[in-house]
Amino acid sequence: MLIDWDGLEDFSSEELQNALLESAVEKLPKTTRQTVLELYGGTENTYKKRMTINGYSVSNEPAEDKKESDDGVDRGMVAVHANISKINHSCRPNAVPQWDWDLLAHKLHAVRDIAAGEEITMSYFDTLQTRLERQQYTQDNLGFECACSQCKIAGHLANLSDDRINEIRLLEEYLENRQIAPAEPTAMADLLVSLYEQEGLESVIGRAYAIAAREWNGVGHEYQARSWAYRSVKAALISSPETRWDDDLEDMEALLDGARKHWSWKYRVRQ
């Protein structure tokens, strides 16, 4: 099912929204309809809640199909895919979904090696958060308490994970502030990448690669910068658009087109 979420929200009554979704589900083939009805719907178990929990935002729709809501926000389309929607959530997933507008289908990309017999998992939300924040989000918005392997760790390991998340946030904020001139920008960028890797955040690591590319370019190390830029572009192209920073993708493609003419060339030296 492909749902125009803004169009659905045009109906002010949630009762009408659920009735519209029910009508759409009833038009599906019997087997597909049964699959949709078996999807988890939280404690409310309404059609809208079922679509909210199991649907995936579909980005980059053709420009002529874009539609903004009354508040000026384009919430885009939401796809509920019978197979993709059955894949369990993990805060440290080994795969990401990507919508193909030409095929009108989801593709699934592995973000790391997946062992034989290992469950394929994906993330339902932005998991660059501490354990408490992730748990709060799943309970408040998805109707379950996350029990993935990352959320089940406890004690010192859980605290270490939270420390890495908090340091990632600090490093990104510091390095992305162009007004600040850190003493060791490249070392900080390399640490940022390392923290993403240690934390198992391969599904969103393209952001860290892009920052590292800019910092190495910023001190005049062209080929080190290009190495990171190539990694960033690859990570972005196989990531979900919802977790991708399109500005970073364009910026990294521009850097690869010419590191020395890129805005970041030796910008740290000039500070």
Phi and psi restraints in degrees (value plus and minus 20) as a CYANA .aco file:
   2 LEU   PHI    -140.6  -100.6
   2 LEU   PSI      99.2   139.2
   3 ILE   PHI    -135.5   -95.5
   3 ILE   PSI     108.6   148.6
   4 ASP   PHI    -101.7   -61.7
   4 ASP   PSI      80.0   120.0
   5 TRP   PHI     -86.3   -46.3
   5 TRP   PSI     -56.7   -16.7
   6 ASP   PHI     -85.9   -45.9
   6 ASP   PSI     -59.2   -19.2
   7 GLY   PHI     -83.1   -43.1
   7 GLY   PSI     -59.2   -19.2
   8 LEU   PHI     -84.7   -44.7
   8 LEU   PSI     -61.6   -21.6
   9 GLU   PHI     -90.5   -50.5
   9 GLU   PSI     -33.5     6.5
  10 ASP   PHI     -83.7   -43.7
  10 ASP   PSI     -44.0    -4.0
  11 PHE   PHI    -104.4   -64.4
  11 PHE   PSI      93.4   133.4
  12 SER   PHI     -87.5   -47.5
  12 SER   PSI     -49.5    -9.5
  13 SER   PHI    -107.4   -67.4
  13 SER   PSI     108.3   148.3
  14 GLU   PHI     -86.4   -46.4
  14 GLU   PSI     -47.1    -7.1
  15 GLU   PHI     -83.5   -43.5
  15 GLU   PSI     -62.2   -22.2
  16 LEU   PHI     -87.8   -47.8
  16 LEU   PSI     -58.1   -18.1
  17 GLN   PHI     -81.4   -41.4
  17 GLN   PSI     -65.0   -25.0
  18 ASN   PHI     -86.0   -46.0
  18 ASN   PSI     -57.1   -17.1
  19 ALA   PHI     -84.9   -44.9
  19 ALA   PSI     -59.9   -19.9
  20 LEU   PHI     -84.8   -44.8
  20 LEU   PSI     -64.0   -24.0
  21 LEU   PHI     -85.6   -45.6
  21 LEU   PSI     -60.2   -20.2
  22 GLU   PHI     -81.0   -41.0
  22 GLU   PSI     -62.4   -22.4
  23 SER   PHI     -81.4   -41.4
  23 SER   PSI     -59.8   -19.8
  24 ALA   PHI     -86.5   -46.5
  24 ALA   PSI     -63.0   -23.0
  25 VAL   PHI     -82.9   -42.9
  25 VAL   PSI     -59.1   -19.1
  26 GLU   PHI     -83.1   -43.1
  26 GLU   PSI     -42.2    -2.2
  27 LYS   PHI    -105.7   -65.7
  27 LYS   PSI     -26.3    13.7
  28 LEU   PHI     -95.7   -55.7
  28 LEU   PSI     136.7   176.7
  29 PRO   PHI     -77.0   -37.0
  29 PRO   PSI     132.3   172.3
  30 LYS   PHI     -73.6   -33.6
  30 LYS   PSI     -68.2   -28.2
  31 THR   PHI     -83.8   -43.8
  31 THR   PSI     -64.1   -24.1
  32 THR   PHI     -85.6   -45.6
  32 THR   PSI     -61.0   -21.0
  33 ARG   PHI     -79.9   -39.9
  33 ARG   PSI     -62.5   -22.5
  34 GLN   PHI     -85.1   -45.1
  34 GLN   PSI     -57.7   -17.7
  35 THR   PHI     -82.1   -42.1
  35 THR   PSI     -63.4   -23.4
  36 VAL   PHI     -84.2   -44.2
  36 VAL   PSI     -61.5   -21.5
  37 LEU   PHI     -87.3   -47.3
  37 LEU   PSI     -43.5    -3.5
  38 GLU   PHI    -105.8   -65.8
  38 GLU   PSI     -27.5    12.5
  39 LEU   PHI     -86.9   -46.9
  39 LEU   PSI     128.0   168.0
  40 TYR   PHI     -84.2   -44.2
  40 TYR   PSI     113.9   153.9
  41 GLY   PHI    -141.6  -101.6
  41 GLY   PSI      -3.8    36.2
  42 GLY   PHI      46.8    86.8
  42 GLY   PSI    -187.4  -147.4
  43 THR   PHI     -90.1   -50.1
  43 THR   PSI     -49.8    -9.8
  44 GLU   PHI     -93.4   -53.4
  44 GLU   PSI     -60.3   -20.3
  45 ASN   PHI      34.4    74.4
  45 ASN   PSI      16.2    56.2
  46 THR   PHI    -111.5   -71.5
  46 THR   PSI     147.0   187.0
  47 TYR   PHI     -81.4   -41.4
  47 TYR   PSI     -63.0   -23.0
  48 LYS   PHI     -85.2   -45.2
  48 LYS   PSI     -62.0   -22.0
  49 LYS   PHI     -84.9   -44.9
  49 LYS   PSI     -58.7   -18.7
  50 ARG   PHI     -82.2   -42.2
  50 ARG   PSI     -61.1   -21.1
  51 MET   PHI     -90.7   -50.7
  51 MET   PSI     -55.9   -15.9
  52 THR   PHI     -83.8   -43.8
  52 THR   PSI     -65.2   -25.2
  53 ILE   PHI     -92.4   -52.4
  53 ILE   PSI     -60.5   -20.5
  54 ASN   PHI    -119.5   -79.5
  54 ASN   PSI     -29.4    10.6
  55 GLY   PHI    -104.4   -64.4
  55 GLY   PSI     136.4   176.4
  56 TYR   PHI    -143.5  -103.5
  56 TYR   PSI     111.2   151.2
  57 SER   PHI     -81.4   -41.4
  57 SER   PSI     114.4   154.4
  58 VAL   PHI    -128.8   -88.8
  58 VAL   PSI      95.5   135.5
  59 SER   PHI    -123.4   -83.4
  59 SER   PSI     153.6   193.6
  60 ASN   PHI      39.4    79.4
  60 ASN   PSI      15.0    55.0
  61 GLU   PHI     -88.6   -48.6
  61 GLU   PSI     136.9   176.9
  62 PRO   PHI     -71.5   -31.5
  62 PRO   PSI     119.8   159.8
  63 ALA   PHI     -75.3   -35.3
  63 ALA   PSI     -57.1   -17.1
  64 GLU   PHI     -89.5   -49.5
  64 GLU   PSI     -35.6     4.4
  65 ASP   PHI    -115.9   -75.9
  65 ASP   PSI     -26.6    13.4
  66 LYS   PHI     -87.2   -47.2
  66 LYS   PSI     124.0   164.0
  67 LYS   PHI    -165.7  -125.7
  67 LYS   PSI     108.5   148.5
  68 GLU   PHI    -118.4   -78.4
  68 GLU   PSI     125.4   165.4
  69 SER   PHI     -98.5   -58.5
  69 SER   PSI     157.4   197.4
  70 ASP   PHI     -80.3   -40.3
  70 ASP   PSI     -48.4    -8.4
  71 ASP   PHI    -106.7   -66.7
  71 ASP   PSI     -13.4    26.6
  72 GLY   PHI      63.3   103.3
  72 GLY   PSI     -13.5    26.5
  73 VAL   PHI    -123.2   -83.2
  73 VAL   PSI     107.1   147.1
  74 ASP   PHI    -111.7   -71.7
  74 ASP   PSI      85.2   125.2
  75 ARG   PHI    -106.1   -66.1
  75 ARG   PSI     -25.1    14.9
  76 GLY   PHI      47.6    87.6
  76 GLY   PSI    -179.7  -139.7
  77 MET   PHI    -123.0   -83.0
  77 MET   PSI     134.3   174.3
  78 VAL   PHI    -142.7  -102.7
  78 VAL   PSI     107.5   147.5
  79 ALA   PHI    -127.2   -87.2
  79 ALA   PSI     112.0   152.0
  80 VAL   PHI    -132.1   -92.1
  80 VAL   PSI      88.7   128.7
  81 HIS   PHI    -127.3   -87.3
  81 HIS   PSI     107.2   147.2
  82 ALA   PHI     -73.8   -33.8
  82 ALA   PSI     -61.0   -21.0
  83 ASN   PHI    -105.5   -65.5
  83 ASN   PSI     -69.8   -29.8
  84 ILE   PHI     -79.2   -39.2
  84 ILE   PSI     -59.7   -19.7
  85 SER   PHI     -87.6   -47.6
  85 SER   PSI     -34.1     5.9
  86 LYS   PHI    -111.0   -71.0
  86 LYS   PSI     -26.6    13.4
  87 ILE   PHI     -94.9   -54.9
  87 ILE   PSI     110.1   150.1
  88 ASN   PHI     -91.2   -51.2
  88 ASN   PSI     133.7   173.7
  89 HIS   PHI    -100.1   -60.1
  89 HIS   PSI     126.3   166.3
  90 SER   PHI    -162.2  -122.2
  90 SER   PSI     122.1   162.1
  91 CYS   PHI     -94.0   -54.0
  91 CYS   PSI     -32.1     7.9
  92 ARG   PHI    -152.1  -112.1
  92 ARG   PSI      52.6    92.6
  93 PRO   PHI     -90.8   -50.8
  93 PRO   PSI     139.1   179.1
  94 ASN   PHI    -125.2   -85.2
  94 ASN   PSI     -16.8    23.2
  95 ALA   PHI    -170.3  -130.3
  95 ALA   PSI     138.9   178.9
  96 VAL   PHI    -154.7  -114.7
  96 VAL   PSI     124.0   164.0
  97 PRO   PHI    -107.7   -67.7
  97 PRO   PSI     131.5   171.5
  98 GLN   PHI    -163.6  -123.6
  98 GLN   PSI     107.0   147.0
  99 TRP   PHI    -103.0   -63.0
  99 TRP   PSI     114.3   154.3
 100 ASP   PHI    -129.2   -89.2
 100 ASP   PSI      90.8   130.8
 101 TRP   PHI     -89.3   -49.3
 101 TRP   PSI     -48.3    -8.3
 102 ASP   PHI     -90.3   -50.3
 102 ASP   PSI     -59.8   -19.8
 103 LEU   PHI    -112.6   -72.6
 103 LEU   PSI     -31.8     8.2
 104 LEU   PHI      31.6    71.6
 104 LEU   PSI      30.1    70.1
 105 ALA   PHI    -170.6  -130.6
 105 ALA   PSI     136.2   176.2
 106 HIS   PHI    -106.1   -66.1
 106 HIS   PSI     119.9   159.9
 107 LYS   PHI    -128.3   -88.3
 107 LYS   PSI     130.4   170.4
 108 LEU   PHI    -139.7   -99.7
 108 LEU   PSI     103.6   143.6
 109 HIS   PHI    -132.1   -92.1
 109 HIS   PSI     111.3   151.3
 110 ALA   PHI     -95.1   -55.1
 110 ALA   PSI     116.0   156.0
 111 VAL   PHI    -122.5   -82.5
 111 VAL   PSI     -24.4    15.6
 112 ARG   PHI    -177.5  -137.5
 112 ARG   PSI     152.1   192.1
 113 ASP   PHI     -84.1   -44.1
 113 ASP   PSI     115.5   155.5
 114 ILE   PHI    -134.3   -94.3
 114 ILE   PSI      99.8   139.8
 115 ALA   PHI     -90.3   -50.3
 115 ALA   PSI     134.6   174.6
 116 ALA   PHI     -79.6   -39.6
 116 ALA   PSI     109.6   149.6
 117 GLY   PHI      67.4   107.4
 117 GLY   PSI     -30.0    10.0
 118 GLU   PHI     -96.0   -56.0
 118 GLU   PSI     118.2   158.2
 119 GLU   PHI     -88.6   -48.6
 119 GLU   PSI     117.0   157.0
 120 ILE   PHI    -101.3   -61.3
 120 ILE   PSI     109.5   149.5
 121 THR   PHI    -150.7  -110.7
 121 THR   PSI     140.6   180.6
 122 MET   PHI    -165.6  -125.6
 122 MET   PSI     144.7   184.7
 123 SER   PHI    -117.3   -77.3
 123 SER   PSI     118.2   158.2
 124 TYR   PHI    -110.3   -70.3
 124 TYR   PSI     -28.6    11.4
 125 PHE   PHI    -180.7  -140.7
 125 PHE   PSI     156.5   196.5
 126 ASP   PHI     -89.6   -49.6
 126 ASP   PSI      91.1   131.1
 127 THR   PHI    -119.6   -79.6
 127 THR   PSI      -6.5    33.5
 128 LEU   PHI     -98.5   -58.5
 128 LEU   PSI      44.3    84.3
 129 GLN   PHI    -163.2  -123.2
 129 GLN   PSI     142.1   182.1
 130 THR   PHI     -90.5   -50.5
 130 THR   PSI     145.9   185.9
 131 ARG   PHI     -78.2   -38.2
 131 ARG   PSI     -64.9   -24.9
 132 LEU   PHI     -82.3   -42.3
 132 LEU   PSI     -61.9   -21.9
 133 GLU   PHI     -84.5   -44.5
 133 GLU   PSI     -60.6   -20.6
 134 ARG   PHI     -86.0   -46.0
 134 ARG   PSI     -64.1   -24.1
 135 GLN   PHI     -81.6   -41.6
 135 GLN   PSI     -60.9   -20.9
 136 GLN   PHI     -84.6   -44.6
 136 GLN   PSI     -60.2   -20.2
 137 TYR   PHI     -85.4   -45.4
 137 TYR   PSI     -67.0   -27.0
 138 THR   PHI     -84.6   -44.6
 138 THR   PSI     -57.5   -17.5
 139 GLN   PHI     -88.8   -48.8
 139 GLN   PSI     -62.9   -22.9
 140 ASP   PHI     -96.1   -56.1
 140 ASP   PSI     -54.0   -14.0
 141 ASN   PHI    -131.8   -91.8
 141 ASN   PSI     -47.7    -7.7
 142 LEU   PHI    -132.8   -92.8
 142 LEU   PSI     -29.1    10.9
 143 GLY   PHI      57.5    97.5
 143 GLY   PSI       1.0    41.0
 144 PHE   PHI    -169.1  -129.1
 144 PHE   PSI     141.1   181.1
 145 GLU   PHI    -118.3   -78.3
 145 GLU   PSI      99.5   139.5
 146 CYS   PHI     -81.6   -41.6
 146 CYS   PSI     112.2   152.2
 147 ALA   PHI    -144.7  -104.7
 147 ALA   PSI       8.9    48.9
 148 CYS   PHI     -88.4   -48.4
 148 CYS   PSI     147.3   187.3
 149 SER   PHI     -79.1   -39.1
 149 SER   PSI     -54.5   -14.5
 150 GLN   PHI     -88.5   -48.5
 150 GLN   PSI     -57.8   -17.8
 151 CYS   PHI     -99.0   -59.0
 151 CYS   PSI     -37.1     2.9
 152 LYS   PHI    -106.6   -66.6
 152 LYS   PSI     -32.5     7.5
 153 ILE   PHI     -87.9   -47.9
 153 ILE   PSI     131.2   171.2
 154 ALA   PHI    -158.8  -118.8
 154 ALA   PSI     158.0   198.0
 155 GLY   PHI      42.2    82.2
 155 GLY   PSI    -158.2  -118.2
 156 HIS   PHI     -83.2   -43.2
 156 HIS   PSI     -55.3   -15.3
 157 LEU   PHI     -85.3   -45.3
 157 LEU   PSI     -59.2   -19.2
 158 ALA   PHI     -85.9   -45.9
 158 ALA   PSI     -61.9   -21.9
 159 ASN   PHI     -84.8   -44.8
 159 ASN   PSI     -59.1   -19.1
 160 LEU   PHI     -84.0   -44.0
 160 LEU   PSI     -60.3   -20.3
 161 SER   PHI     -82.0   -42.0
 161 SER   PSI     -65.9   -25.9
 162 ASP   PHI     -82.8   -42.8
 162 ASP   PSI     -57.9   -17.9
 163 ASP   PHI     -82.1   -42.1
 163 ASP   PSI     -60.4   -20.4
 164 ARG   PHI     -84.0   -44.0
 164 ARG   PSI     -63.0   -23.0
 165 ILE   PHI     -80.9   -40.9
 165 ILE   PSI     -66.0   -26.0
 166 ASN   PHI     -85.2   -45.2
 166 ASN   PSI     -57.0   -17.0
 167 GLU   PHI     -91.4   -51.4
 167 GLU   PSI     -55.4   -15.4
 168 ILE   PHI     -77.6   -37.6
 168 ILE   PSI     -66.0   -26.0
 169 ARG   PHI     -80.8   -40.8
 169 ARG   PSI     -65.1   -25.1
 170 LEU   PHI     -84.7   -44.7
 170 LEU   PSI     -64.7   -24.7
 171 LEU   PHI     -83.4   -43.4
 171 LEU   PSI     -63.3   -23.3
 172 GLU   PHI     -83.2   -43.2
 172 GLU   PSI     -63.9   -23.9
 173 GLU   PHI     -82.9   -42.9
 173 GLU   PSI     -61.0   -21.0
 174 TYR   PHI     -89.3   -49.3
 174 TYR   PSI     -66.6   -26.6
 175 LEU   PHI     -93.8   -53.8
 175 LEU   PSI     -46.7    -6.7
 176 GLU   PHI    -105.1   -65.1
 176 GLU   PSI     -26.1    13.9
 177 ASN   PHI    -106.2   -66.2
 177 ASN   PSI      82.1   122.1
 178 ARG   PHI     -87.7   -47.7
 178 ARG   PSI     -32.3     7.7
 179 GLN   PHI    -105.2   -65.2
 179 GLN   PSI     -32.4     7.6
 180 ILE   PHI    -120.5   -80.5
 180 ILE   PSI     118.7   158.7
 181 ALA   PHI    -134.2   -94.2
 181 ALA   PSI      68.0   108.0
 182 PRO   PHI     -86.7   -46.7
 182 PRO   PSI     131.6   171.6
 183 ALA   PHI     -90.1   -50.1
 183 ALA   PSI     -54.0   -14.0
 184 GLU   PHI    -149.2  -109.2
 184 GLU   PSI      46.2    86.2
 185 PRO   PHI     -82.1   -42.1
 185 PRO   PSI     -60.0   -20.0
 186 THR   PHI     -90.8   -50.8
 186 THR   PSI     -57.2   -17.2
 187 ALA   PHI     -84.9   -44.9
 187 ALA   PSI     -58.6   -18.6
 188 MET   PHI     -86.1   -46.1
 188 MET   PSI     -60.1   -20.1
 189 ALA   PHI     -86.3   -46.3
 189 ALA   PSI     -60.9   -20.9
 190 ASP   PHI     -84.6   -44.6
 190 ASP   PSI     -57.9   -17.9
 191 LEU   PHI     -83.4   -43.4
 191 LEU   PSI     -60.5   -20.5
 192 LEU   PHI     -78.5   -38.5
 192 LEU   PSI     -67.8   -27.8
 193 VAL   PHI     -80.7   -40.7
 193 VAL   PSI     -63.6   -23.6
 194 SER   PHI     -80.5   -40.5
 194 SER   PSI     -60.5   -20.5
 195 LEU   PHI     -86.0   -46.0
 195 LEU   PSI     -60.1   -20.1
 196 TYR   PHI     -78.5   -38.5
 196 TYR   PSI     -65.0   -25.0
 197 GLU   PHI     -87.0   -47.0
 197 GLU   PSI     -64.8   -24.8
 198 GLN   PHI     -81.2   -41.2
 198 GLN   PSI     -53.9   -13.9
 199 GLU   PHI    -104.9   -64.9
 199 GLU   PSI     -25.1    14.9
 200 GLY   PHI      52.3    92.3
 200 GLY   PSI      14.6    54.6
 201 LEU   PHI    -119.1   -79.1
 201 LEU   PSI      24.5    64.5
 202 GLU   PHI     -81.3   -41.3
 202 GLU   PSI     -47.3    -7.3
 203 SER   PHI     -89.8   -49.8
 203 SER   PSI     -37.9     2.1
 204 VAL   PHI    -150.1  -110.1
 204 VAL   PSI      -1.6    38.4
 205 ILE   PHI     -93.6   -53.6
 205 ILE   PSI     -33.1     6.9
 206 GLY   PHI     -76.2   -36.2
 206 GLY   PSI     -52.5   -12.5
 207 ARG   PHI     -82.7   -42.7
 207 ARG   PSI     -65.5   -25.5
 208 ALA   PHI     -85.3   -45.3
 208 ALA   PSI     -60.3   -20.3
 209 TYR   PHI     -80.7   -40.7
 209 TYR   PSI     -60.6   -20.6
 210 ALA   PHI     -84.8   -44.8
 210 ALA   PSI     -62.0   -22.0
 211 ILE   PHI     -83.5   -43.5
 211 ILE   PSI     -62.6   -22.6
 212 ALA   PHI     -82.4   -42.4
 212 ALA   PSI     -60.3   -20.3
 213 ALA   PHI     -81.5   -41.5
 213 ALA   PSI     -64.2   -24.2
 214 ARG   PHI     -86.2   -46.2
 214 ARG   PSI     -58.9   -18.9
 215 GLU   PHI     -89.2   -49.2
 215 GLU   PSI     -60.7   -20.7
 216 TRP   PHI     -89.0   -49.0
 216 TRP   PSI     -56.2   -16.2
 217 ASN   PHI     -87.4   -47.4
 217 ASN   PSI     -52.8   -12.8
 218 GLY   PHI     -85.4   -45.4
 218 GLY   PSI     -42.0    -2.0
 219 VAL   PHI    -126.9   -86.9
 219 VAL   PSI     -10.0    30.0
 220 GLY   PHI      66.7   106.7
 220 GLY   PSI      -1.0    39.0
 221 HIS   PHI    -119.3   -79.3
 221 HIS   PSI      63.9   103.9
 222 GLU   PHI     -78.4   -38.4
 222 GLU   PSI     -67.7   -27.7
 223 TYR   PHI     -97.3   -57.3
 223 TYR   PSI     -51.1   -11.1
 224 GLN   PHI     -85.2   -45.2
 224 GLN   PSI     -60.5   -20.5
 225 ALA   PHI     -83.1   -43.1
 225 ALA   PSI     -62.8   -22.8
 226 ARG   PHI     -85.1   -45.1
 226 ARG   PSI     -56.3   -16.3
 227 SER   PHI     -79.4   -39.4
 227 SER   PSI     -66.4   -26.4
 228 TRP   PHI     -88.4   -48.4
 228 TRP   PSI     -56.8   -16.8
 229 ALA   PHI     -83.9   -43.9
 229 ALA   PSI     -61.1   -21.1
 230 TYR   PHI     -80.8   -40.8
 230 TYR   PSI     -62.0   -22.0
 231 ARG   PHI     -84.4   -44.4
 231 ARG   PSI     -59.4   -19.4
 232 SER   PHI     -84.6   -44.6
 232 SER   PSI     -65.2   -25.2
 233 VAL   PHI     -83.2   -43.2
 233 VAL   PSI     -64.4   -24.4
 234 LYS   PHI     -81.0   -41.0
 234 LYS   PSI     -65.3   -25.3
 235 ALA   PHI     -81.9   -41.9
 235 ALA   PSI     -58.4   -18.4
 236 ALA   PHI     -88.6   -48.6
 236 ALA   PSI     -59.4   -19.4
 237 LEU   PHI     -89.6   -49.6
 237 LEU   PSI     -44.4    -4.4
 238 ILE   PHI    -124.3   -84.3
 238 ILE   PSI     -12.4    27.6
 239 SER   PHI    -113.8   -73.8
 239 SER   PSI     147.1   187.1
 240 SER   PHI     -93.8   -53.8
 240 SER   PSI     115.2   155.2
 241 PRO   PHI     -75.7   -35.7
 241 PRO   PSI     -47.5    -7.5
 242 GLU   PHI     -90.3   -50.3
 242 GLU   PSI     -42.2    -2.2
 243 THR   PHI    -129.7   -89.7
 243 THR   PSI      -8.6    31.4
 244 ARG   PHI    -125.0   -85.0
 244 ARG   PSI     123.4   163.4
 245 TRP   PHI    -118.4   -78.4
 245 TRP   PSI      78.9   118.9
 246 ASP   PHI     -81.0   -41.0
 246 ASP   PSI     -52.0   -12.0
 247 ASP   PHI     -82.6   -42.6
 247 ASP   PSI     -59.9   -19.9
 248 ASP   PHI     -85.8   -45.8
 248 ASP   PSI     -60.0   -20.0
 249 LEU   PHI     -80.8   -40.8
 249 LEU   PSI     -67.1   -27.1
 250 GLU   PHI     -83.7   -43.7
 250 GLU   PSI     -59.5   -19.5
 251 ASP   PHI     -85.2   -45.2
 251 ASP   PSI     -61.6   -21.6
 252 MET   PHI     -89.6   -49.6
 252 MET   PSI     -56.1   -16.1
 253 GLU   PHI     -84.8   -44.8
 253 GLU   PSI     -56.3   -16.3
 254 ALA   PHI     -87.6   -47.6
 254 ALA   PSI     -58.2   -18.2
 255 LEU   PHI     -84.8   -44.8
 255 LEU   PSI     -61.7   -21.7
 256 LEU   PHI     -87.3   -47.3
 256 LEU   PSI     -45.5    -5.5
 257 ASP   PHI     -92.4   -52.4
 257 ASP   PSI     -38.5     1.5
 258 GLY   PHI     150.0   190.0
 258 GLY   PSI      76.1   116.1
 259 ALA   PHI     -82.2   -42.2
 259 ALA   PSI     -57.7   -17.7
 260 ARG   PHI     -96.4   -56.4
 260 ARG   PSI     -38.3     1.7
 261 LYS   PHI    -121.1   -81.1
 261 LYS   PSI     -19.6    20.4
 262 HIS   PHI     -93.1   -53.1
 262 HIS   PSI     128.8   168.8
 263 TRP   PHI     -77.8   -37.8
 263 TRP   PSI     -46.8    -6.8
 264 SER   PHI    -104.3   -64.3
 264 SER   PSI     -24.9    15.1
 265 TRP   PHI     -78.7   -38.7
 265 TRP   PSI      95.0   135.0
 266 LYS   PHI      35.3    75.3
 266 LYS   PSI       5.6    45.6
 267 TYR   PHI     -88.9   -48.9
 267 TYR   PSI     -46.2    -6.2
 268 ARG   PHI     -91.5   -51.5
 268 ARG   PSI     -52.6   -12.6
 269 VAL   PHI     -88.6   -48.6
 269 VAL   PSI     -52.6   -12.6
 270 ARG   PHI     -98.2   -58.2
 270 ARG   PSI     -34.5     5.5
